[in-house]
Amino acid sequence: MTLFLQFLLTGIVTGCFLVLATIGFSFTRRVEGFLNIAHAELLGVSAFTTWGLNKLAGWHILPSAAVGIIVTAFLGLAIGRIVYDPIRRFGPAVLLITSVGVSYAIGGVIDAVIGTGIRTLDIPLATSYRFWGLRITDYQLLVVALAIVASGSLALFLNKTKTGLAIRAISVNPELAASRGIDVQKTSRATWLISSGLAGLAGVMLSVIATLSTDIAFHQILQILAVAILAGLGSLYAVILSGLIVGIAMDVSVFWIPAGYRPLIAFAVVILVLLVRPQGLAGSKSS
């Protein structure tokens, strides 16, 4: 039973990381109206920017992480304005295909600059805490804390600020929002900065809790898609619930089957839930 509970605890941590990795992706989908596959590669940009400043330049992890998040946020904004905006009129299918190309382009640049091999940050070893026979590290606790803070802050931003309310209005009806005086371009810029910044935060945590290779970010897209589809590609709260469900399902499954099947479990959960609720957990059909 203790081993099962340990897998359950690890699954909660995995779920919290998936929440961090997915809320920006779902945010872009809701506001910009397409699946930005390149979102996963932004995690890699942040992770390797943080690693470069920390390991190669000798910076402390905190300023390294801050720069990594900022660089990723503005890179995402630049891609949105330079690449996606000019072809928006061609529809979400073209934007989706373009985002796959952007993903490969970013991945190729990372491969060329970083090269092959495994890399780690220059940070203290994780401190383990034990309670009731279970083990969790300080870095895992940090993932959980950041997922809670990021989700709560985004919810408050969307519901309590002028820009957040404008983003919600555009996500529902861009034409009507524009007719009511909302600056669509300014709101779109805020969307790209926030979603890419969240990807940057997830990338920093990826560099903290995992060993880095140049293809690690691309591998996250399948899990991000699983969480987003399960959530219904909409509600922030559904994304949180979906992330926890997928994370727990993947890690608890290791109690019975080999760990290599974890991605299979993620999509098995999605398929089973969608058989019952085709609209996803959010409760409304995605467009």
Secondary structure, DSSP 8 states (H G I E B T S, - for coil): -HHHHHHHHHHHHHHHHHHHHHHHHHHHHHHH-S--TTHHHHHHHHHHHHHIIIIIS---HHHHHHHHHHHHHHHHHHHIIIIIGGGGGG-HHHHHHHHHHHHHHHHHHHHHHH-SS-B--S-----EEEETTEEEEHHHHHHHHHHHHHHHHHHHHHHHSHHHHHHHHHHH-HHHHHHTT--HHHHHHHHHHHHHHHHHHHHHHHHHHS-B-TTHHHHHHHHHHHHHHHHTS--HHHHHHHHHHHHHHHHHHTTTS-GGGHHHHHHHHHHHHHHH-TT-TTSS---
